[in-house]
C-alpha cells in the first residue's frame, strides 16, 4: 500500500471513530500526518495501536515543539508510529495552549514513552497526566525553567566583548 492510500484509509477510519476530534490529514514529505484534538489523543493512539488491520505497535518518536506565535496552540506534541509488519509509518499530532500544557500519558500504551515524556517535560514543561514518574531526566531538579522554550534570548545582550561585524550582523 502506498503512502497516499495509507493516508486515505487511516483518515477514513479516524473520521468514522473520532469525527468530532479529528482535525486534518495531510501528506508531509510523503509521510501521512494526522492532527487530532488533545482531548482524544490517548484514544486515537490506542485505536491506532490495537485495531486489527492498523497495528501501529511501535512508538518511534515522541517530541514537542514550541511555536510561541501560534496563539492558543503554542505547543505541538508529535507521535511517530510504526507498523513493523507492513513497514508503514505515520505521524499523529496535537496542539496545546500555553495556558494548559497537560496531555494524557502514552506510557501505558508504549513503555518507551516513559523516558520520551520525561525528556519533553524536562525541556518544554509539558505535563503528561498519568505518567508514573514525571520528573526531570536530563536537567537538574533545581531548575525552575524549561530550556527549550523559545522564551529566552539566544544571546546575552549584556556582553560588550563581541565584535558583531565579524559575524555579519
C-alpha positions as CSV (number, residue, x, y, z in Angstrom):
1,X,0.0,0.0,0.0
2,X,1.5,3.4,-1.0
3,X,1.5,6.3,1.5
4,X,-1.4,8.2,-0.2
5,X,-3.6,5.1,0.1
6,X,-2.5,4.6,3.7
7,X,-3.3,8.2,4.5
8,X,-6.8,7.9,2.9
9,X,-7.6,4.6,4.7
10,X,-6.5,5.8,8.1
11,X,-8.2,9.2,7.6
12,X,-11.5,7.4,6.9
13,X,-11.0,5.1,10.0
14,X,-10.2,8.1,12.3
15,X,-13.1,10.2,10.9
16,X,-15.5,7.3,11.5
17,X,-14.3,6.7,15.0
18,X,-13.4,10.2,16.2
19,X,-15.1,12.6,13.8
20,X,-15.6,15.4,16.4
21,X,-12.0,15.2,17.4
22,X,-10.4,14.8,14.0
23,X,-8.8,18.0,12.6
24,X,-7.0,17.1,9.4
25,X,-4.9,14.6,7.4
26,X,-2.1,15.6,5.2
27,X,1.0,14.3,3.4
28,X,4.1,15.9,4.7
29,X,7.1,15.0,2.5
30,X,5.4,11.7,1.5
31,X,4.6,11.0,5.2
32,X,1.0,10.6,6.4
33,X,0.2,13.0,9.2
34,X,-2.9,13.2,11.2
35,X,-3.9,16.0,13.6
36,X,-6.4,15.5,16.3
37,X,-7.7,17.4,19.3
38,X,-5.8,16.9,22.6
39,X,-8.8,15.5,24.5
40,X,-8.9,12.5,22.2
41,X,-5.2,11.9,21.7
42,X,-4.9,8.9,24.0
43,X,-8.0,7.2,22.5
44,X,-6.7,7.8,19.0
45,X,-3.2,6.4,19.8
46,X,-4.8,3.4,21.5
47,X,-7.1,2.8,18.5
48,X,-4.1,3.0,16.1
49,X,-2.2,0.5,18.1
50,X,-4.9,-2.0,18.9
51,X,-7.2,-2.0,15.9
52,X,-6.9,-5.1,13.7
53,X,-5.5,-4.0,10.3
54,X,-3.8,-0.9,11.6
55,X,-1.3,-2.4,14.1
56,X,0.9,0.6,14.9
57,X,2.6,-1.3,17.8
58,X,5.9,0.7,17.8
59,X,6.3,4.2,19.1
60,X,9.4,5.5,17.2
61,X,9.4,9.1,18.4
62,X,7.5,11.4,20.8
63,X,8.6,15.1,20.7
64,X,7.3,18.6,21.5
65,X,7.8,21.8,19.6
66,X,7.2,25.3,20.9
67,X,5.6,27.8,18.5
68,X,5.1,30.9,20.6
69,X,3.5,33.0,17.8
70,X,0.8,30.4,17.3
71,X,-1.8,31.8,19.7
72,X,-3.9,29.2,21.5
73,X,-1.8,26.3,20.1
74,X,1.7,27.2,21.2
75,X,2.9,23.6,22.0
76,X,2.7,20.7,19.5
77,X,3.1,17.1,20.5
78,X,4.0,14.7,17.8
79,X,4.0,10.9,17.9
80,X,5.6,8.9,15.1
81,X,4.2,5.3,14.9
82,X,5.5,2.3,13.0
83,X,3.7,-0.8,11.9
84,X,6.6,-3.2,11.6
85,X,4.6,-6.0,9.9
86,X,3.7,-3.8,6.9
87,X,6.6,-1.4,7.3
88,X,4.3,1.7,7.4
89,X,4.9,4.8,9.4
90,X,2.6,7.7,10.3
91,X,2.6,10.8,12.5
92,X,-0.1,11.9,14.9
93,X,0.0,15.5,16.1
94,X,-2.0,17.5,18.6
95,X,-1.6,21.1,19.9
96,X,-1.7,22.5,23.4
97,X,-2.3,26.0,24.6
98,X,0.4,27.6,26.8
99,X,-2.3,28.1,29.4
100,X,-2.9,24.3,29.6
101,X,0.1,22.2,28.8
102,X,-1.5,19.0,30.0
103,X,-1.8,15.9,27.8
104,X,-2.6,12.2,28.8
105,X,0.4,9.9,29.0
106,X,1.1,7.3,26.4
107,X,3.4,5.3,28.7
108,X,0.5,2.9,29.4
109,X,0.4,2.1,25.6
110,X,4.1,2.1,25.0
111,X,6.6,1.7,27.9
112,X,9.2,3.5,25.7
113,X,7.0,6.7,26.0
114,X,8.1,6.9,29.7
115,X,11.5,8.4,29.1
116,X,10.4,10.3,26.0
117,X,7.7,12.0,28.0
118,X,10.1,12.8,30.8
119,X,12.5,14.4,28.4
120,X,9.8,16.6,26.9
121,X,8.6,17.6,30.3
122,X,12.2,18.4,31.3
123,X,12.8,20.6,28.3
124,X,9.4,22.1,27.5
125,X,7.3,21.7,30.7
126,X,4.5,19.7,29.0
127,X,2.8,17.7,31.8
128,X,1.8,14.1,30.8
129,X,-1.1,13.3,33.1
130,X,-1.0,9.8,34.5
131,X,2.7,9.4,33.9
132,X,4.2,7.1,36.6
133,X,7.3,9.2,37.3
134,X,7.1,12.6,35.6
135,X,10.4,14.1,36.9
136,X,13.4,15.7,35.2
137,X,15.6,13.3,33.5
138,X,18.5,15.3,32.0
139,X,18.5,18.6,33.8
140,X,19.0,19.4,37.4
141,X,16.0,19.1,39.7
142,X,16.6,22.6,41.0
143,X,16.0,24.1,37.5
144,X,12.9,26.4,37.6
145,X,12.6,26.9,33.8
146,X,12.3,24.8,30.6
147,X,15.3,25.5,28.4
148,X,13.9,24.5,25.0
149,X,11.0,27.0,25.2
150,X,11.5,30.0,22.9
151,X,11.1,32.4,25.8
152,X,14.7,33.4,26.2
153,X,17.1,35.4,24.0
154,X,19.6,33.5,22.0
155,X,22.4,35.7,23.1
156,X,23.4,37.6,26.2
157,X,22.6,41.2,25.5
158,X,24.8,42.5,28.3
159,X,28.0,41.3,26.7
160,X,30.2,44.0,25.3
161,X,33.2,41.8,24.3
162,X,31.8,40.7,21.0
163,X,32.5,42.3,17.7
164,X,29.4,41.7,15.6
165,X,30.9,42.8,12.3
166,X,32.9,39.6,12.4
167,X,29.7,37.6,12.1
168,X,27.8,39.6,9.5
169,X,25.4,41.2,12.0
